[in-house]
Amino acid sequence: MPLDQLNENDFAGEGIIFQIGVAPRRIDIITQIDGVTYDEGDEDKIVVEVEELKLPILSLYKLIKNKMSTGREKDELDAKFLIKNRGL
């Protein structure tokens, strides 16, 4: 679907993954993740402003919780790296 035809309702459901671009410069917009509910992710999110657009970003603790709950070896290694290198 062309980007100019998207609206907020396209992202309202759970389990939607929308990809923009091509790896390794791809952006994934994901409406549901493992191990963290929307409310949990929202409670300590970090808001980053990019070109006057405010983007909510999952906190480091919730990112680690997500990565530990996916069941993927790569995500578990990522979580362990974050824990080790962030002094958690």
DRENPA-3360 file (N, C-alpha, C; in nm, 2 decimals, always signed):
BEGIN
1 = MPLDQLNE = +0.09/-0.12/+0.00/+0.00/+0.00/+0.00/+0.09/+0.12/+0.00 ~ +0.06/+0.22/-0.09/+0.14/+0.34/-0.09/+0.13/+0.42/+0.04 ~ +0.24/+0.48/+0.09/+0.24/+0.55/+0.22/+0.13/+0.66/+0.22 ~ +0.11/+0.73/+0.11/+0.01/+0.84/+0.12/-0.13/+0.79/+0.13 ~ -0.16/+0.66/+0.13/-0.29/+0.61/+0.15/-0.31/+0.55/+0.29 ~ -0.21/+0.55/+0.37/-0.22/+0.50/+0.51/-0.28/+0.60/+0.60 ~ -0.35/+0.55/+0.70/-0.41/+0.64/+0.80/-0.40/+0.56/+0.94 ~ -0.43/+0.63/+1.05/-0.41/+0.57/+1.18/-0.49/+0.45/+1.20;
9 = NDFAGEGI = -0.60/+0.43/+1.14/-0.68/+0.31/+1.15/-0.60/+0.18/+1.10 ~ -0.51/+0.20/+1.01/-0.43/+0.09/+0.95/-0.34/+0.03/+1.06 ~ -0.32/+0.10/+1.17/-0.23/+0.05/+1.27/-0.30/+0.03/+1.40 ~ -0.44/+0.03/+1.40/-0.52/+0.02/+1.52/-0.53/-0.13/+1.58 ~ -0.51/-0.23/+1.49/-0.52/-0.36/+1.54/-0.40/-0.42/+1.59 ~ -0.41/-0.53/+1.67/-0.29/-0.59/+1.73/-0.23/-0.69/+1.62 ~ -0.10/-0.71/+1.63/-0.04/-0.80/+1.54/+0.00/-0.76/+1.40 ~ -0.02/-0.63/+1.38/+0.01/-0.57/+1.25/+0.16/-0.53/+1.24;
17 = IFQIGVAP = +0.23/-0.57/+1.13/+0.37/-0.54/+1.11/+0.37/-0.46/+0.97 ~ +0.42/-0.34/+0.97/+0.43/-0.26/+0.85/+0.57/-0.23/+0.83 ~ +0.63/-0.26/+0.71/+0.77/-0.24/+0.69/+0.79/-0.13/+0.58 ~ +0.88/-0.04/+0.61/+0.91/+0.07/+0.52/+1.06/+0.06/+0.49 ~ +1.09/+0.05/+0.36/+1.23/+0.04/+0.32/+1.28/-0.10/+0.30 ~ +1.41/-0.11/+0.28/+1.47/-0.24/+0.25/+1.59/-0.26/+0.35 ~ +1.60/-0.38/+0.41/+1.71/-0.41/+0.50/+1.84/-0.38/+0.43 ~ +1.94/-0.32/+0.50/+1.94/-0.30/+0.64/+1.89/-0.17/+0.69;
25 = RRIDIITQ = +1.83/-0.09/+0.60/+1.77/+0.04/+0.64/+1.62/+0.04/+0.64 ~ +1.57/-0.07/+0.69/+1.42/-0.09/+0.70/+1.37/-0.05/+0.83 ~ +1.25/+0.01/+0.83/+1.18/+0.05/+0.96/+1.06/-0.05/+0.97 ~ +1.05/-0.11/+1.08/+0.94/-0.20/+1.11/+0.85/-0.13/+1.21 ~ +0.72/-0.11/+1.18/+0.62/-0.06/+1.27/+0.54/-0.18/+1.31 ~ +0.54/-0.21/+1.44/+0.48/-0.33/+1.50/+0.38/-0.29/+1.61 ~ +0.26/-0.34/+1.60/+0.15/-0.30/+1.69/+0.14/-0.39/+1.81 ~ +0.22/-0.50/+1.82/+0.21/-0.59/+1.93/+0.35/-0.66/+1.94;
33 = IDGVTYDE = +0.40/-0.67/+2.06/+0.53/-0.74/+2.08/+0.51/-0.85/+2.19 ~ +0.61/-0.94/+2.20/+0.61/-1.04/+2.30/+0.65/-0.98/+2.44 ~ +0.58/-1.03/+2.55/+0.63/-1.00/+2.68/+0.59/-0.86/+2.74 ~ +0.54/-0.77/+2.66/+0.51/-0.64/+2.70/+0.38/-0.59/+2.64 ~ +0.29/-0.56/+2.73/+0.16/-0.51/+2.67/+0.17/-0.36/+2.64 ~ +0.08/-0.31/+2.56/+0.08/-0.17/+2.53/+0.09/-0.08/+2.65 ~ +0.01/-0.10/+2.75/+0.01/-0.02/+2.87/+0.14/-0.03/+2.94 ~ +0.20/-0.15/+2.95/+0.33/-0.16/+3.01/+0.44/-0.08/+2.94;
41 = GDEDKIVV = +0.44/-0.09/+2.81/+0.53/-0.01/+2.73/+0.51/+0.14/+2.73 ~ +0.39/+0.18/+2.75/+0.36/+0.32/+2.75/+0.40/+0.39/+2.88 ~ +0.40/+0.31/+2.99/+0.42/+0.37/+3.12/+0.56/+0.43/+3.14 ~ +0.66/+0.38/+3.08/+0.79/+0.44/+3.09/+0.87/+0.46/+2.96 ~ +0.79/+0.48/+2.86/+0.84/+0.50/+2.72/+0.93/+0.63/+2.72 ~ +1.02/+0.63/+2.63/+1.10/+0.75/+2.60/+1.05/+0.82/+2.48 ~ +1.03/+0.95/+2.48/+0.98/+1.02/+2.36/+1.09/+1.09/+2.30 ~ +1.12/+1.06/+2.17/+1.23/+1.12/+2.10/+1.16/+1.21/+1.99;
49 = EVEELKLP = +1.22/+1.33/+1.97/+1.16/+1.42/+1.87/+1.26/+1.42/+1.75 ~ +1.21/+1.38/+1.63/+1.28/+1.38/+1.51/+1.21/+1.47/+1.41 ~ +1.27/+1.58/+1.37/+1.21/+1.67/+1.27/+1.07/+1.71/+1.31 ~ +1.05/+1.75/+1.43/+0.92/+1.79/+1.49/+0.82/+1.68/+1.50 ~ +0.86/+1.56/+1.49/+0.77/+1.44/+1.50/+0.81/+1.37/+1.63 ~ +0.72/+1.36/+1.72/+0.74/+1.29/+1.85/+0.72/+1.14/+1.84 ~ +0.83/+1.06/+1.87/+0.82/+0.92/+1.85/+0.84/+0.85/+1.99 ~ +0.74/+0.77/+2.03/+0.75/+0.70/+2.15/+0.84/+0.57/+2.13;
57 = ILSLYKLI = +0.94/+0.56/+2.22/+1.03/+0.45/+2.21/+1.02/+0.36/+2.33 ~ +1.03/+0.23/+2.32/+1.02/+0.14/+2.43/+1.15/+0.17/+2.52 ~ +1.12/+0.17/+2.66/+1.24/+0.19/+2.75/+1.33/+0.07/+2.74 ~ +1.45/+0.09/+2.78/+1.55/-0.02/+2.78/+1.51/-0.14/+2.86 ~ +1.45/-0.12/+2.97/+1.40/-0.23/+3.05/+1.29/-0.31/+2.98 ~ +1.20/-0.24/+2.92/+1.10/-0.31/+2.84/+1.15/-0.38/+2.72 ~ +1.25/-0.32/+2.65/+1.31/-0.38/+2.54/+1.38/-0.51/+2.58 ~ +1.45/-0.51/+2.69/+1.51/-0.63/+2.74/+1.40/-0.74/+2.77;
65 = KNKMSTGR = +1.30/-0.70/+2.84/+1.19/-0.79/+2.87/+1.13/-0.85/+2.74 ~ +1.11/-0.77/+2.64/+1.06/-0.82/+2.51/+1.16/-0.92/+2.45 ~ +1.28/-0.88/+2.44/+1.38/-0.97/+2.38/+1.40/-1.10/+2.45 ~ +1.38/-1.10/+2.58/+1.39/-1.23/+2.66/+1.27/-1.31/+2.64 ~ +1.16/-1.26/+2.59/+1.04/-1.34/+2.58/+1.01/-1.39/+2.44 ~ +1.09/-1.35/+2.34/+1.05/-1.39/+2.20/+1.08/-1.54/+2.17 ~ +1.18/-1.60/+2.25/+1.21/-1.74/+2.22/+1.32/-1.75/+2.11 ~ +1.37/-1.63/+2.06/+1.47/-1.63/+1.95/+1.61/-1.62/+2.01;
73 = EKDELDAK = +1.70/-1.70/+1.97/+1.83/-1.70/+2.03/+1.90/-1.56/+2.01 ~ +1.88/-1.50/+1.89/+1.94/-1.37/+1.86/+1.89/-1.26/+1.96 ~ +1.76/-1.27/+1.99/+1.70/-1.17/+2.08/+1.76/-1.19/+2.22 ~ +1.77/-1.32/+2.26/+1.83/-1.34/+2.40/+1.97/-1.29/+2.41 ~ +2.05/-1.31/+2.30/+2.19/-1.26/+2.30/+2.19/-1.11/+2.30 ~ +2.10/-1.05/+2.23/+2.08/-0.90/+2.23/+2.05/-0.85/+2.37 ~ +1.96/-0.92/+2.44/+1.92/-0.88/+2.58/+2.04/-0.89/+2.67 ~ +2.11/-1.00/+2.66/+2.23/-1.02/+2.75/+2.34/-0.92/+2.72;
81 = FLIKNRGL = +2.36/-0.88/+2.59/+2.45/-0.77/+2.56/+2.41/-0.64/+2.62 ~ +2.28/-0.61/+2.61/+2.23/-0.48/+2.67/+2.25/-0.48/+2.82 ~ +2.22/-0.59/+2.88/+2.23/-0.60/+3.03/+2.38/-0.58/+3.07 ~ +2.47/-0.65/+3.00/+2.61/-0.65/+3.03/+2.67/-0.51/+3.01 ~ +2.63/-0.45/+2.90/+2.69/-0.32/+2.86/+2.62/-0.20/+2.91 ~ +2.51/-0.21/+2.97/+2.44/-0.10/+3.03/+2.44/-0.11/+3.18 ~ +2.51/-0.21/+3.24/+2.53/-0.22/+3.38/+2.40/-0.25/+3.46 ~ +2.31/-0.32/+3.40/+2.19/-0.35/+3.46/+2.19/-0.48/+3.55;
% end
